[in-house]
Amino acid sequence: MRLFFFAHLAPEERKAIALRHLHSIEQMSAQLDAARPEIGTRADRFQFLCYEFGIRMFHDMASNLGDIINALEEERTEDAQ
């Protein structure tokens, strides 16, 4: 939701928010990755499919945030010129 209103924030705030969110997503992704051995031995087929869905979701969110951060960097470069 914050991304929707990014235009109302200062450029520094935009980048700080995006970086904090990316960091939290990366932490959650790492926790999910660390749980793989336990989940793999305890989960049934459908539980494991849900787990893999979560892995993909966090990977996609991190990728999208990376794109946003790159766009913010490009915006700062253009503004500096």
FENWOFEN-V454671 format. One record per residue. N is the residue number from 1. RES is the residue in one small letter. PSI is psi in whole degrees, 0 to 359 (* if undefined). Layout:
BEGIN
N,RES,PSI  N,RES,PSI
END
This chain:
BEGIN
1,m,322  2,r,322  3,l,322  4,f,328  5,f,17  6,f,328  7,a,340  8,h,0  9,l,157  10,a,150  11,p,322  12,e,322  13,e,319  14,r,309  15,k,318  16,a,316  17,i,314  18,a,318  19,l,320  20,r,317  21,h,318  22,l,317  23,h,316  24,s,323  25,i,318  26,e,322  27,q,314  28,m,319  29,s,319  30,a,321  31,q,319  32,l,317  33,d,319  34,a,333  35,a,353  36,r,312  37,p,316  38,e,316  39,i,319  40,g,329  41,t,340  42,r,334  43,a,146  44,d,179  45,r,315  46,f,326  47,q,320  48,f,324  49,l,320  50,c,318  51,y,312  52,e,325  53,f,315  54,g,318  55,i,311  56,r,320  57,m,313  58,f,324  59,h,315  60,d,320  61,m,318  62,a,319  63,s,316  64,n,318  65,l,324  66,g,318  67,d,319  68,i,315  69,i,319  70,n,318  71,a,322  72,l,321  73,e,316  74,e,320  75,e,317  76,r,321  77,t,316  78,e,320  79,d,328  80,a,338  81,q,*
END
